[in-house]
Amino acid sequence: MKDHEISLLNYHFDYFFQFCIQENNIQVLSHHFSNHKIEGLTVVDGLGTSFSYERDNPKVKQNFTLCHELGHFILKHDGSYFAESIDNQENLVEREANIFSAVVLMPDIVLLSKIYYSCDTFHQVQNSLEVSKQALFYRLSDFLREYYSDNEGEATQAIESYIEGKNSFIFHLFHDIREQIIEEFNQFKPSLINQVKQKVRKVGFTTSLEYPDLLNQDNWKAIKASSINIKTWLVYNKGKSIAYVWDKEKFSDEEAKNKAELQLLLM
């Protein structure tokens, strides 16, 4: 979310999912079994990695399955073949993938933003995140259990009231833990490489005035490796310097240098 400057209220798992499959060249396919016994498959072989999902399942179930399969990949589960079925839900690896899926679909900070700050109803949260009623119920249960382990009954009652359209109980629970959730979210610092890459993708140019760590030339190699179109350099004058990054398809070397020198003069 931070790397791609995604609004918490507009968050949708597909931002992260699409980024992961594109970065890792993962193929996504649909399949169909008449008994719907196989919800999802992950196959890793010499041809690469592929995920598949039951095409006749509801969209919300497909979403959960896709994130579940991504979980096997991101969590580096040992194996080259994983099948999500109704028969193996208690398997440790499958449970880990389920937890991963739930968190990607419904991150802590997003739930806080929607339920506490935006005052969205249960159904509004469910619809905006494209998850099932059951998935959201269990996610909220697991989430609140983490903070209210000594009073699970109160948390369950709050969720049930929330489903019925009564927000005050769950609002109170979120109020007491909101600072912890925000602090945990703020501990994550966006990647310099991703920030610069996103900025250059949008406008074609950026400098160390916006990202001071660009002055550290040790970062340049990784930045240039992130895209074949990205170039980096540095200009200096009278003890002042600016490092700059540009998209060579949008600006020539001379144009980028002129832009950097202009900013240097204005310092």
N, C-alpha and C positions, 0 to 999 in steps of 0.2 A: 504493500500500500504506500509506504513512504517512498520507496524507490521510484514508483510511478505516479506519485502525487494523486492518488485516488481518494476521493472524498469518502469519509467513513459512512455517510448516509447513502452514498451511491455504490457502495461496495457490492461486488458480485464475484463469486468464485471464479468465473470464466476468465477474468483478467489474469489471475495467477495460473490457472490451468493452461490457457493458451500460451502464455510465456514459457511454461515448463516444457510443453510438447514441442514448441518451435525450437527452443534452445537445445533440446536433446533429440530432435528428429524422431519423435515418437509418432507412430501411425495409430489413428483411432478409427475403429470399424464397428459396425453393428453385427449382431448375430441373432439367430433365433432357434430356440429349442421348444418343441411343442409343449413340454411340461413346465417350462420356465424354471427348470431346476438350476441352471447355470446363469447367475445374474451378471457376472463379469469375468473376464479372463485377462491375464497378463502373460505375454509370451516374450521371452528374451532368447534370441538365438543369433546365428551368424549374420542374419539379415537385418538385425536391429531389435528394437523394442516395439511391441504393439499392445494396445488395449482394445478390448471389445466389450460391448454391453448388449443386453437384451433389447432389441428394437421395439418389442411390443409392450415394454414396461412404461408406466407413466413417466413424464418428463422429470418429475422430482426424484423418482427412483433412479433414473438414468444418471442424473447429476450426482447422486450419492455414490453410485457405482463407479463413475469416472474418477471421482476424487479418491475413492477406495483403492482403485487400481494404481493411481498416481502415488498413493501412500506406499505401496509395495516398492515402487521404484525409488522414491525419495528417501525412504527409511532403509534402503539397501538390504531388503530381506533376502536371505540366502535361498537361492533357487532360480530356476529359469522358467517356471510355469506356476501360475497361481490361479485358482478357480474359486470365485466367490459363489457359494451355494447355500441353500437352506440347511445343509447337513454339517457345515463346518464353522458355524458362527462362533463356537466356543474355542476354536483353535486360537492360540496366543497370537500368531502372526496375523490372523484375520481380525482379531479384536484390535490389535494395534492399528491396522489399516482402517478399521471403522472409526477409531478415535481420531486419527489423522483426517479422515474425510469430514467428520463432524466439525472439527476445528477450522478447516479450510472453508467449509460452507458457511460457518457461523462463528467467526472469531470473537473473542471476549470483548474487544474494544468496539466492535460493530454492534454487538448485543447491547452494550452499555449505551452507545450513541442512539440507537433506535428506541430502546425501551425506556431509558431514563431521561435522556435529553430531548428526544423527538416525541416521546410519549406515544409511540406507535402501538397499535393493538397487536394482539397475538397473530391475528390473521394478516395484518399488514406486514408484519415481520416475515411471516411464513411466505407470503406471496412475493415480497420484494427479493428475498433470498432464494426463492424457488426451491423450497424444501417441503417435505411432508409434515403434517401435523405431528406424527409420531417422532420424526427426527428432531423437530424443534423442542418437543416435550422432553425427550431424553437428553438433548444437549443442555437445556436449561437445568435439568435435574443434576447432571454431572457437574456443570459449571457452579451451581450454587452449593452443591455438596462440598466442593473444594474449600469454600469459605465458611460454610455453616455445617461442618461435619458433626457437631454436637447437637444439631437441631434439624435433622433431615425432614422431620414431619412438618415443621413450619415452612420449609422451602417448598415441599410438595404442595402444601395447601396454597401457598402463594401462586404457584404455577397454575394450579387448577382454577383459582379465582381469576387469574390473568386470562386464561382461555375463555372464561365466561364473560370477559369484558370488564372485569374489575381490576384496575391497574394499581390501586393504592398500596396493596400489600407487597407486591413485587417491587414497586417503586421504592418503598421503604428499605427493602433488602439491598437494592442496588445503591441507594443513597449511602449506606454505611460502608460499602466496599469500593465506591467509585474511585477514590484516590489511589488505592492499591492497583486497580486495573490501569489507570492512566499512567502511574509511575512505571509499571511494568512495560507498557507500550512505549513510553518515552526512553526506556533503556536501549531500545533498538535505534541505531544510528544508520541512516541511509548510506548505501555504498557510494563512494566518490565516483567510481567508474560508471555505475548506473545513472547517477545524477547527471554527470557530464554527458553521457551518451544520450539521455533523454532530452537534455537542453539543446545539444547540437542537432539532434533529429528534428526538433521543433523550429529552431531559428538559424541553424547552420554555423553558429559561432558562440564561444564563451571564453571568459578569461579568469585569471586568478583573483580578480576583484570580486567575482561572485563565488569562486571556489578557491580559497587561499592555498589549499593543499596541492594545487597544480604547480606551485613553485617548487615543490619537491619533485625533482626529475625522476626519482625512483618510481613514481606513479605513471609516468608516460608510457612505458612499455605495455602495461596492462590496458591502459586506455586505448592505445593504438591497436592492440590485439582484439579489442571488442568489436571493431568494424574496419573493413578494408578501406573505407572512405574517410576515416578520421586521421588527421595529422595534428602534430603538436610542435610548438616552438616557443621561443622566449625573446623578448626585446628589452633593452635596458638603456637608460640615459640618466646621467648625473646622479648615480647612486640608487636610482629607482628601477624596478624591473616588473614586467608583466609576462606571465606565461599565458599562452592562448591555445585554444583547440578549435579546429574548424573542419567542416565537411568539404572535401576537395571538389565535390560535384556542385557545390553551391557557391564557393568562393575560390578564386585562384590563390596561389601562394602570396602574390603581391597584394591582392585585395585584403586578405586576412592580415597581412603584416601592417598595412595602412590603418586598418581598423584598430589593431592593437596599439600602434604608435599614437593614434589620436587619443585613445584612453590614457596612455602614458602621459601625454602632454597635459591632460586635464587633472592629473593627480596632484 
